[in-house]
Amino acid sequence: MVDEQLKRFRSSIDNIDAAMILLLAERFKIIKDISDYKLEHGLPPMDPEREQEQIARLRQLASTADLDPAFSEAFLRFVIAEVIRRYESAVDRP
Amino acid sequence: MVDEQLKRFRSSIDNIDAAMILLLAERFKIIKDISDYKLEHGLPPMDPEREQEQIARLRQLASTADLDPAFSEAFLRFVIAEVIRRYESAVDRP
């Protein structure tokens, strides 16, 4: 049997995870729009300079929120890797 | 020069990423509380059954939000791996 305090903690974790999943869903919708827009306007799919700026900004934000900046960077890289994976599998498809 | 439409898209991505970083910061605070609470009450640090429930729930939520369920699972596993890494390095420390 799980005790009441542990249940409360877990309910908060579940709410936060649900919020993050919904934000990720929204993020991928916008990424799809960006990807279509870039294709339409002949813009390169990736922009390493932009990526560096995003990482620097999130590391800074993580610091102020008391989150390990290295984790925030790993997190963004994880999400970007998924974006690239989807882009590549979309391009491979005829 | 980045065009205005691309700037708008990117600003949305930046807002979403900032929100996720703040949620992650909050999540890790609660994980710290859970970890302290479990230690104090002699509860085991990990709970594989709970983890399976979390994954199933997030996959379901991802489906309804039009996000790839496999990605939502990979995302949760990524976050849990970080939790375990922190737990282990905390235990290793004297």
Backbone of each chain as ProteinMPNN parsed JSONL, in Angstrom:
{"seq_chain_A": "MVDEQLKRFRSSIDNIDAAMILLLAERFKIIKDISDYKLEHGLPPMDPEREQEQIARLRQLASTADLDPAFSEAFLRFVIAEVIRRYESAVDRP", "coords_chain_A": {"N_chain_A": [[0.845, -1.211, 0.0], [0.57, 2.168, -0.9], [1.661, 5.056, 0.777], [-0.088, 8.063, 1.933], [1.276, 10.531, 1.712], [3.296, 9.972, -0.132], [1.714, 9.382, -2.305], [0.633, 11.908, -2.821], [2.951, 13.336, -3.593], [3.562, 11.873, -5.898], [1.368, 12.379, -7.479], [1.794, 15.048, -8.094], [4.13, 14.818, -9.63], [3.062, 13.36, -11.769], [1.239, 15.234, -12.816], [3.003, 17.241, -13.677], [4.518, 15.818, -15.562], [2.508, 15.255, -17.425], [1.903, 17.846, -18.276], [4.336, 18.467, -19.503], [4.391, 16.608, -21.607], [2.244, 17.528, -23.136], [3.213, 20.041, -23.846], [5.419, 19.236, -25.34], [4.086, 18.014, -27.461], [2.887, 20.228, -28.621], [5.174, 21.659, -29.268], [6.295, 20.002, -31.268], [4.383, 20.302, -33.221], [4.787, 22.961, -33.989], [7.399, 22.779, -34.865], [6.983, 21.226, -37.108], [5.567, 23.077, -38.681], [7.589, 24.99, -39.002], [9.443, 23.5, -40.407], [8.03, 22.94, -42.786], [7.721, 25.555, -43.689], [10.374, 26.375, -44.077], [11.142, 24.666, -46.129], [9.446, 25.479, -48.151], [10.399, 28.046, -48.574], [12.97, 27.672, -49.341], [14.917, 27.545, -47.338], [17.709, 26.502, -45.272], [17.468, 23.338, -43.521], [18.624, 22.976, -40.951], [20.171, 24.991, -38.371], [22.957, 25.731, -37.065], [23.93, 27.869, -35.53], [21.717, 29.074, -34.36], [20.96, 26.884, -32.776], [23.05, 26.823, -30.899], [22.551, 29.227, -29.586], [20.067, 28.666, -28.444], [20.746, 26.627, -26.636], [22.514, 27.993, -24.923], [20.79, 29.894, -23.826], [18.888, 28.295, -22.512], [20.478, 26.988, -20.658], [21.197, 29.107, -19.049], [18.675, 29.876, -18.074], [18.03, 27.511, -16.7], [19.934, 27.571, -14.652], [19.035, 29.759, -13.091], [16.689, 28.646, -12.236], [17.466, 26.702, -10.593], [18.117, 24.261, -11.657], [20.21, 21.699, -12.924], [22.409, 22.975, -15.271], [23.73, 21.413, -17.181], [22.017, 19.298, -17.448], [19.793, 20.553, -18.598], [20.845, 21.195, -21.05], [21.398, 18.639, -22.091], [18.81, 17.738, -22.245], [17.644, 19.48, -24.183], [19.221, 18.75, -26.371], [18.444, 16.127, -26.657], [15.773, 16.44, -27.467], [16.144, 17.882, -29.852], [17.575, 15.973, -31.321], [15.575, 14.146, -31.805], [13.944, 15.673, -33.433], [15.627, 15.9, -35.658], [15.825, 13.211, -36.362], [13.192, 12.702, -37.134], [12.994, 14.479, -39.275], [14.868, 13.406, -41.035], [13.794, 10.885, -41.524], [11.495, 11.65, -42.781], [12.474, 12.855, -45.074], [13.699, 10.693, -46.299], [11.567, 9.204, -47.024], [9.65, 8.536, -49.935]], "CA_chain_A": [[0.0, 0.0, 0.0], [1.36, 3.396, -0.973], [1.119, 5.991, 1.78], [-0.768, 9.256, 1.415], [2.237, 11.583, 1.326], [3.942, 9.526, -1.364], [0.676, 9.54, -3.323], [0.56, 13.339, -3.163], [4.153, 13.648, -4.379], [3.466, 11.245, -7.219], [0.343, 13.076, -8.251], [2.449, 16.252, -8.64], [5.01, 14.369, -10.729], [2.197, 12.988, -12.903], [0.722, 16.465, -13.431], [4.105, 17.911, -14.375], [4.832, 15.021, -16.758], [1.43, 15.452, -18.396], [2.101, 19.189, -18.845], [5.483, 18.424, -20.409], [4.003, 15.869, -22.82], [1.402, 18.414, -23.959], [4.105, 21.066, -24.411], [6.201, 18.59, -26.404], [3.179, 17.827, -28.602], [2.764, 21.553, -29.233], [6.485, 21.98, -29.845], [6.471, 19.276, -32.527], [3.496, 20.911, -34.23], [5.443, 24.18, -34.49], [8.559, 22.327, -35.641], [6.445, 20.804, -38.419], [5.285, 24.32, -39.411], [8.877, 25.598, -39.372], [10.038, 22.652, -41.426], [7.292, 23.204, -44.039], [8.01, 26.934, -44.081], [11.744, 26.424, -44.599], [11.132, 23.941, -47.406], [8.725, 26.337, -49.084], [11.186, 29.246, -48.843], [14.346, 27.297, -49.683], [15.84, 27.806, -46.218], [18.337, 25.25, -44.81], [16.684, 22.743, -42.427], [19.26, 23.147, -39.639], [20.837, 26.268, -38.168], [23.782, 25.449, -35.882], [24.09, 29.071, -34.703], [20.462, 29.141, -33.586], [21.007, 25.811, -31.775], [23.958, 27.267, -29.836], [21.846, 30.269, -28.825], [19.021, 28.006, -27.631], [21.405, 25.918, -25.536], [23.031, 28.994, -23.972], [19.644, 30.511, -23.161], [18.264, 27.338, -21.586], [21.42, 26.758, -19.541], [21.059, 30.291, -18.191], [17.377, 29.753, -17.404], [18.124, 26.387, -15.756], [20.692, 28.053, -13.479], [18.199, 30.608, -12.24], [15.601, 27.819, -11.693], [18.086, 25.703, -9.726], [18.205, 22.979, -12.377], [21.556, 21.51, -13.454], [22.471, 23.444, -16.664], [24.132, 20.306, -18.057], [20.809, 18.513, -17.742], [18.948, 21.307, -19.535], [21.472, 21.061, -22.371], [21.165, 17.257, -22.532], [17.394, 17.664, -22.567], [17.411, 20.119, -25.479], [19.862, 17.928, -27.408], [17.582, 14.95, -26.825], [14.601, 16.858, -28.256], [16.617, 18.234, -31.203], [17.921, 14.718, -32.0], [14.301, 13.58, -32.262], [13.522, 16.504, -34.566], [16.467, 15.524, -36.802], [15.433, 11.85, -36.731], [11.934, 12.798, -37.883], [13.267, 15.162, -40.53], [15.556, 12.475, -41.93], [12.905, 9.811, -41.978], [10.537, 12.281, -43.703], [13.182, 13.084, -46.336], [13.944, 9.381, -46.893], [10.315, 8.67, -47.577], [9.416, 9.113, -51.261]], "C_chain_A": [[0.878, 1.259, 0.0], [0.778, 4.405, 0.013], [0.66, 7.31, 1.155], [0.205, 10.336, 0.94], [2.916, 11.231, 0.006], [2.967, 9.687, -2.544], [0.579, 11.002, -3.786], [1.751, 13.759, -4.014], [3.997, 13.115, -5.807], [2.424, 11.912, -8.103], [0.913, 14.369, -8.853], [3.371, 15.896, -9.803], [4.164, 14.051, -11.97], [1.634, 14.228, -13.601], [1.803, 17.176, -14.245], [4.46, 17.152, -15.658], [3.763, 15.212, -17.842], [1.59, 16.814, -19.076], [3.257, 19.173, -19.849], [5.148, 17.691, -21.706], [3.152, 16.767, -23.735], [2.244, 19.528, -24.587], [4.951, 20.471, -25.543], [5.342, 18.393, -27.656], [3.044, 19.144, -29.362], [4.063, 21.943, -29.928], [6.669, 21.285, -31.192], [5.541, 19.789, -33.621], [4.169, 22.143, -34.838], [6.668, 23.817, -35.334], [8.121, 21.884, -37.046], [6.155, 22.043, -39.285], [6.582, 24.967, -39.891], [9.491, 24.823, -40.531], [9.359, 22.876, -42.786], [7.647, 24.586, -44.593], [9.405, 27.044, -44.72], [11.829, 25.774, -45.977], [10.55, 24.84, -48.502], [9.57, 27.542, -49.52], [12.657, 28.954, -49.126], [15.36, 27.616, -48.594], [16.463, 26.482, -45.758], [17.594, 24.679, -43.599], [17.292, 22.983, -41.046], [19.993, 24.489, -39.584], [21.678, 26.151, -36.889], [23.927, 26.667, -34.948], [22.878, 29.237, -33.787], [20.484, 28.104, -32.446], [21.901, 26.216, -30.596], [23.287, 28.317, -28.95], [20.794, 29.658, -27.899], [19.643, 27.337, -26.408], [21.883, 26.913, -24.479], [21.882, 29.596, -23.163], [19.029, 29.565, -22.128], [19.182, 27.015, -20.408], [21.29, 27.893, -18.534], [19.751, 30.197, -17.38], [17.407, 28.643, -16.355], [18.843, 26.83, -14.477], [19.805, 28.849, -12.541], [17.071, 29.783, -11.599], [16.146, 26.689, -10.828], [18.049, 24.301, -10.344], [19.624, 22.9, -12.952], [21.603, 21.949, -14.93], [22.86, 22.331, -17.635], [22.916, 19.447, -18.405], [19.924, 19.237, -18.75], [19.514, 21.201, -20.953], [21.219, 19.655, -22.938], [19.712, 17.094, -22.977], [17.114, 18.266, -23.952], [18.025, 19.29, -26.605], [19.035, 16.672, -27.701], [16.383, 15.295, -27.727], [15.02, 17.169, -29.7], [16.966, 16.965, -31.991], [16.656, 14.065, -32.554], [13.781, 14.356, -33.473], [14.294, 16.086, -35.824], [16.064, 14.133, -37.308], [14.156, 11.882, -37.578], [12.144, 13.435, -39.243], [13.867, 14.178, -41.518], [14.641, 11.368, -42.415], [11.838, 10.363, -42.926], [11.169, 12.47, -45.075], [13.414, 11.759, -47.063], [12.7, 8.831, -47.579], [10.019, 9.315, -48.936], [8.105, 9.921, -51.298]], "O_chain_A": [[1.805, 1.386, 0.8], [-0.437, 4.591, 0.082], [0.981, 7.621, 0.008], [-0.009, 10.972, -0.092], [3.089, 12.086, -0.863], [3.365, 10.081, -3.641], [0.461, 11.286, -4.978], [1.595, 14.446, -5.023], [4.266, 13.815, -6.784], [2.584, 11.996, -9.321], [0.566, 14.744, -9.973], [3.392, 16.58, -10.827], [4.519, 14.433, -13.085], [1.559, 14.271, -14.829], [1.553, 17.649, -15.353], [4.676, 17.759, -16.707], [4.081, 15.317, -19.027], [1.437, 16.931, -20.291], [3.171, 19.786, -20.913], [5.574, 18.108, -22.783], [3.322, 16.762, -24.954], [2.01, 19.912, -25.733], [5.173, 21.114, -26.569], [5.817, 18.582, -28.776], [3.082, 19.17, -30.592], [4.053, 22.486, -31.033], [7.143, 21.898, -32.149], [5.869, 19.719, -34.806], [4.128, 22.345, -36.052], [6.946, 24.438, -36.36], [8.808, 22.14, -38.035], [6.462, 22.055, -40.478], [6.674, 25.431, -41.027], [9.989, 25.4, -41.498], [10.032, 22.988, -43.81], [7.846, 24.76, -45.795], [9.593, 27.702, -45.744], [12.506, 26.276, -46.874], [11.082, 24.943, -49.607], [9.483, 28.002, -50.658], [13.486, 29.863, -49.15], [16.518, 27.919, -48.882], [15.812, 25.44, -45.844], [17.138, 25.436, -42.742], [16.561, 23.172, -40.074], [20.382, 25.044, -40.611], [21.201, 26.426, -35.788], [24.033, 26.513, -33.731], [23.014, 29.506, -32.594], [20.087, 28.394, -31.317], [21.554, 25.981, -29.438], [23.435, 28.303, -27.728], [20.642, 30.061, -26.746], [19.138, 27.461, -25.292], [21.681, 26.701, -23.283], [22.001, 29.781, -21.952], [18.694, 29.975, -21.017], [18.712, 26.795, -19.291], [21.274, 27.669, -17.324], [19.737, 30.411, -16.168], [16.877, 28.807, -15.256], [18.417, 26.507, -13.368], [19.824, 28.634, -11.329], [16.551, 30.159, -10.549], [15.394, 25.823, -10.38], [17.962, 23.296, -9.638], [20.173, 23.903, -13.408], [20.911, 21.36, -15.761], [22.387, 22.299, -18.77], [22.804, 18.935, -19.519], [19.367, 18.612, -19.653], [18.767, 21.128, -21.928], [20.874, 19.501, -24.109], [19.422, 16.404, -23.954], [16.442, 17.654, -24.782], [17.424, 19.143, -27.669], [18.944, 16.223, -28.843], [16.033, 14.535, -28.63], [14.343, 16.774, -30.649], [16.69, 16.884, -33.188], [16.671, 13.497, -33.646], [13.248, 13.771, -34.417], [13.718, 15.935, -36.902], [15.972, 13.901, -38.513], [14.046, 11.193, -38.593], [11.563, 13.007, -40.24], [13.454, 14.107, -42.676], [14.704, 10.96, -43.574], [11.331, 9.634, -43.779], [10.52, 12.281, -46.104], [13.338, 11.699, -48.29], [12.774, 8.102, -48.568], [10.131, 10.534, -49.067], [7.752, 10.477, -52.338]]}, "seq_chain_B": "MVDEQLKRFRSSIDNIDAAMILLLAERFKIIKDISDYKLEHGLPPMDPEREQEQIARLRQLASTADLDPAFSEAFLRFVIAEVIRRYESAVDRP", "coords_chain_B": {"N_chain_B": [[19.922, 37.356, -42.416], [17.097, 36.783, -40.447], [13.808, 35.871, -41.316], [10.554, 37.387, -40.62], [8.38, 35.66, -40.115], [9.639, 33.238, -39.49], [10.97, 34.051, -37.22], [8.81, 34.447, -35.497], [7.835, 31.82, -35.24], [10.065, 30.688, -33.997], [10.163, 32.075, -31.638], [7.944, 31.04, -30.341], [8.787, 28.384, -30.007], [10.922, 28.872, -28.266], [9.566, 29.875, -26.019], [8.06, 27.626, -25.267], [10.134, 25.806, -24.725], [11.319, 27.108, -22.556], [9.242, 26.956, -20.693], [9.187, 24.172, -20.36], [11.691, 23.709, -19.22], [11.399, 25.007, -16.769], [9.369, 23.452, -15.678], [10.717, 21.028, -15.509], [12.636, 21.732, -13.612], [11.015, 22.073, -11.397], [9.993, 19.499, -11.228], [12.299, 18.048, -10.511], [12.747, 19.095, -7.993], [10.586, 18.025, -6.578], [11.143, 15.331, -6.879], [13.424, 15.212, -5.341], [12.298, 15.674, -2.82], [10.682, 13.374, -2.639], [12.625, 11.418, -2.655], [14.044, 11.996, -0.272], [11.97, 11.543, 1.501], [11.409, 8.829, 1.125], [13.78, 7.697, 1.984], [13.78, 8.432, 4.645], [11.605, 6.993, 5.542], [12.284, 4.419, 5.097], [11.644, 3.318, 2.599], [11.875, 1.636, -0.613], [14.114, 2.973, -3.126], [13.486, 2.831, -5.881], [10.695, 1.973, -7.986], [9.571, -0.274, -9.915], [7.029, -1.003, -10.866], [5.421, 1.259, -10.591], [6.811, 2.865, -12.426], [6.2, 1.586, -14.846], [3.476, 2.105, -14.954], [3.494, 4.894, -15.174], [4.703, 5.205, -17.691], [2.827, 3.952, -19.366], [0.616, 5.615, -18.984], [1.55, 8.089, -19.948], [2.085, 7.454, -22.603], [-0.474, 7.004, -23.523], [-1.608, 9.553, -23.125], [0.041, 11.007, -24.867], [-0.753, 9.943, -27.325], [-3.384, 10.957, -27.55], [-2.741, 13.599, -27.8], [-1.556, 13.772, -30.18], [1.12, 13.202, -30.349], [4.009, 11.252, -30.96], [3.769, 8.203, -29.341], [5.975, 6.57, -28.75], [8.004, 8.409, -28.607], [7.233, 9.86, -26.339], [7.592, 7.934, -24.409], [10.364, 7.49, -24.619], [11.205, 9.968, -23.819], [10.324, 10.099, -21.111], [11.851, 8.0, -20.075], [14.373, 9.053, -20.439], [14.336, 11.193, -18.622], [13.924, 9.782, -16.22], [16.267, 8.274, -16.165], [18.103, 10.263, -15.615], [17.285, 10.946, -13.057], [17.958, 8.581, -11.715], [20.725, 8.602, -12.119], [21.425, 10.858, -10.621], [20.599, 10.012, -8.115], [22.279, 7.843, -7.686], [24.8, 9.085, -7.709], [24.513, 10.65, -5.495], [24.29, 8.753, -3.494], [26.763, 7.555, -3.671], [28.377, 9.552, -2.742], [30.098, 10.452, 0.23]], "CA_chain_B": [[18.768, 37.939, -41.71], [16.006, 35.826, -40.253], [12.558, 36.564, -41.656], [9.63, 37.645, -39.506], [7.58, 34.466, -39.8], [10.53, 32.282, -38.827], [11.193, 34.627, -35.889], [7.612, 34.166, -34.688], [7.859, 30.386, -34.922], [11.145, 30.416, -33.044], [9.793, 32.646, -30.344], [7.049, 30.053, -29.717], [9.636, 27.267, -29.556], [11.68, 29.333, -27.093], [8.643, 29.939, -24.872], [7.736, 26.252, -24.864], [11.332, 25.232, -24.094], [11.481, 27.734, -21.234], [8.221, 26.358, -19.818], [9.594, 22.797, -20.036], [12.835, 23.766, -18.292], [10.871, 25.359, -15.439], [8.66, 22.265, -15.181], [11.734, 20.047, -15.121], [13.226, 22.207, -12.349], [10.021, 21.758, -10.37], [9.941, 18.035, -11.117], [13.457, 17.57, -9.748], [12.545, 19.466, -6.585], [9.665, 17.04, -5.976], [11.884, 14.064, -6.82], [14.305, 15.323, -4.161], [11.423, 15.477, -1.66], [10.292, 11.953, -2.604], [13.815, 10.655, -2.311], [14.255, 12.206, 1.169], [10.85, 10.921, 2.212], [11.588, 7.369, 1.069], [14.94, 7.379, 2.833], [13.337, 8.638, 6.022], [10.614, 5.973, 5.898], [12.769, 3.089, 4.74], [11.001, 2.806, 1.377], [12.868, 1.409, -1.673], [14.236, 4.165, -3.973], [12.849, 2.672, -7.191], [9.455, 1.214, -7.97], [9.384, -0.596, -11.341], [5.607, -1.067, -11.212], [5.035, 2.662, -10.757], [7.42, 3.342, -13.671], [5.402, 1.039, -15.951], [2.204, 2.847, -14.974], [3.782, 6.244, -15.704], [4.954, 5.093, -19.134], [1.554, 3.632, -20.03], [-0.231, 6.798, -18.905], [2.069, 9.136, -20.843], [1.887, 7.002, -23.987], [-1.89, 7.232, -23.789], [-1.775, 11.008, -23.248], [0.721, 11.426, -26.096], [-1.622, 9.561, -28.458], [-4.51, 11.887, -27.677], [-2.207, 14.927, -28.133], [-0.949, 13.658, -31.499], [2.584, 13.08, -30.215], [4.413, 9.857, -31.077], [3.874, 7.581, -28.012], [7.338, 6.074, -28.545], [8.811, 9.542, -28.161], [6.877, 10.198, -24.955], [8.243, 6.933, -23.561], [11.808, 7.779, -24.624], [11.368, 11.19, -23.025], [10.218, 9.761, -19.691], [13.024, 7.185, -19.721], [15.502, 9.982, -20.374], [14.223, 11.933, -17.359], [14.124, 8.822, -15.121], [17.697, 7.934, -16.15], [18.771, 11.376, -14.932], [16.933, 10.802, -11.647], [18.77, 7.47, -11.191], [22.119, 9.069, -12.113], [21.584, 11.751, -9.473], [20.446, 9.214, -6.906], [23.5, 7.049, -7.497], [25.951, 9.915, -7.349], [24.258, 11.118, -4.126], [24.577, 7.623, -2.603], [28.22, 7.354, -3.69], [29.052, 10.61, -1.976], [30.068, 10.122, 1.659]], "C_chain_B": [[17.614, 36.935, -41.63], [14.686, 36.529, -40.546], [11.56, 36.547, -40.497], [8.825, 36.412, -39.107], [8.412, 33.435, -39.041], [10.797, 32.747, -37.397], [10.014, 34.314, -34.97], [7.565, 32.695, -34.28], [8.89, 30.114, -33.812], [10.836, 30.964, -31.668], [8.838, 31.698, -29.601], [7.836, 28.853, -29.198], [10.379, 27.671, -28.286], [10.792, 29.401, -25.855], [8.316, 28.545, -24.35], [8.938, 25.611, -24.16], [11.54, 25.814, -22.699], [10.486, 27.131, -20.248], [8.639, 24.943, -19.414], [10.759, 22.776, -19.052], [12.338, 24.081, -16.873], [10.097, 24.182, -14.84], [9.65, 21.18, -14.741], [12.384, 20.434, -13.789], [12.296, 21.844, -11.192], [9.957, 20.247, -10.135], [11.103, 17.51, -10.267], [13.375, 17.964, -8.274], [11.655, 18.426, -5.896], [10.354, 15.68, -5.853], [12.817, 14.061, -5.607], [13.48, 15.083, -2.885], [11.025, 14.004, -1.514], [11.465, 11.103, -2.119], [14.121, 10.784, -0.806], [13.202, 11.464, 1.981], [11.005, 9.398, 2.256], [12.723, 6.918, 1.988], [14.523, 7.398, 4.302], [12.4, 7.515, 6.484], [11.009, 4.563, 5.473], [12.076, 2.47, 3.531], [12.057, 2.604, 0.288], [12.914, 2.604, -2.638], [13.501, 4.042, -5.3], [11.611, 1.786, -7.055], [9.091, 0.892, -9.422], [7.911, -0.614, -11.763], [5.066, 0.348, -11.471], [5.559, 3.212, -12.092], [6.612, 2.847, -14.877], [4.069, 1.783, -16.087], [2.393, 4.237, -15.581], [3.935, 6.198, -17.229], [3.643, 4.854, -19.88], [0.654, 4.876, -20.086], [0.233, 7.873, -19.894], [1.936, 8.741, -22.316], [0.448, 7.271, -24.418], [-2.154, 8.73, -24.026], [-1.156, 11.518, -24.544], [-0.158, 11.123, -27.318], [-2.746, 10.57, -28.65], [-4.012, 13.275, -28.091], [-1.476, 14.913, -29.478], [0.573, 13.712, -31.443], [2.897, 11.588, -30.297], [4.576, 9.233, -29.683], [5.287, 7.073, -27.715], [8.243, 7.207, -28.079], [8.507, 9.904, -26.712], [7.527, 9.2, -23.995], [9.75, 7.193, -23.475], [12.102, 8.992, -23.761], [11.324, 10.869, -21.523], [11.425, 8.939, -19.242], [14.269, 8.056, -19.592], [15.492, 10.723, -19.028], [14.493, 10.997, -16.173], [15.606, 8.434, -15.017], [18.486, 9.012, -15.415], [18.5, 11.305, -13.424], [17.82, 9.723, -11.009], [20.235, 7.897, -11.084], [22.373, 9.944, -10.894], [21.519, 10.984, -8.166], [21.744, 8.464, -6.637], [24.695, 7.908, -7.122], [25.762, 10.489, -5.95], [24.614, 10.016, -3.118], [26.077, 7.377, -2.524], [28.947, 8.359, -2.823], [28.985, 10.3, -0.481], [29.309, 11.174, 2.468]], "O_chain_B": [[17.222, 36.329, -42.628], [14.46, 37.648, -40.085], [11.709, 35.795, -39.534], [8.611, 36.15, -37.923], [7.945, 32.836, -38.072], [10.846, 31.935, -36.474], [10.201, 33.96, -33.806], [7.292, 32.367, -33.125], [8.617, 29.413, -32.838], [11.21, 30.374, -30.654], [8.915, 31.568, -28.379], [7.589, 28.365, -28.095], [10.453, 26.892, -27.336], [11.219, 29.026, -24.763], [8.297, 28.313, -23.141], [8.783, 24.955, -23.13], [11.898, 25.092, -21.769], [10.838, 26.83, -19.107], [8.468, 24.554, -18.259], [10.811, 21.93, -18.159], [12.804, 23.489, -15.9], [10.162, 23.944, -13.634], [9.443, 20.505, -13.733], [12.649, 19.578, -12.946], [12.739, 21.37, -10.146], [9.879, 19.783, -8.998], [10.918, 16.641, -9.415], [13.876, 17.247, -7.408], [11.935, 18.001, -4.775], [10.179, 14.969, -4.864], [12.978, 13.043, -4.935], [13.919, 14.372, -1.982], [11.03, 13.456, -0.411], [11.312, 10.203, -1.294], [14.421, 9.788, -0.148], [13.498, 10.846, 3.003], [10.766, 8.765, 3.284], [12.63, 5.897, 2.669], [14.865, 6.509, 5.082], [12.397, 7.135, 7.655], [10.194, 3.641, 5.483], [11.935, 1.25, 3.444], [13.047, 3.334, 0.265], [11.873, 3.189, -2.94], [12.952, 5.024, -5.799], [11.502, 0.97, -6.14], [8.399, 1.667, -10.084], [7.591, -0.273, -12.901], [4.35, 0.588, -12.443], [4.851, 3.931, -12.797], [6.371, 3.603, -15.818], [3.603, 2.052, -17.194], [1.582, 4.7, -16.383], [3.382, 7.025, -17.953], [3.383, 5.483, -20.906], [0.017, 5.15, -21.103], [-0.579, 8.488, -20.585], [1.702, 9.594, -23.172], [0.194, 7.71, -25.539], [-2.824, 9.118, -24.984], [-1.74, 12.352, -25.236], [-0.285, 11.947, -28.224], [-3.029, 10.989, -29.772], [-4.771, 14.051, -28.671], [-0.858, 15.903, -29.87], [1.228, 14.201, -32.363], [2.151, 10.759, -29.775], [5.429, 9.677, -28.914], [5.747, 7.133, -26.574], [9.138, 6.999, -27.26], [9.416, 10.22, -25.944], [7.959, 9.571, -22.904], [10.339, 7.124, -22.396], [13.113, 9.043, -23.062], [12.183, 11.315, -20.762], [11.958, 9.157, -18.154], [15.116, 7.817, -18.731], [16.531, 10.856, -18.382], [15.2, 11.366, -15.236], [16.136, 8.284, -13.916], [19.425, 8.709, -14.68], [19.389, 11.575, -12.616], [18.361, 9.912, -9.919], [20.907, 7.6, -10.096], [23.392, 9.804, -10.216], [22.27, 11.257, -7.23], [22.245, 8.448, -5.513], [25.519, 7.5, -6.303], [26.748, 10.789, -5.275], [25.157, 10.285, -2.046], [26.608, 7.037, -1.467], [29.993, 8.065, -2.244], [27.926, 9.925, 0.023], [29.19, 11.048, 3.687]]}, "name": "protein", "num_of_chains": 2, "seq": "MVDEQLKRFRSSIDNIDAAMILLLAERFKIIKDISDYKLEHGLPPMDPEREQEQIARLRQLASTADLDPAFSEAFLRFVIAEVIRRYESAVDRPMVDEQLKRFRSSIDNIDAAMILLLAERFKIIKDISDYKLEHGLPPMDPEREQEQIARLRQLASTADLDPAFSEAFLRFVIAEVIRRYESAVDRP"}
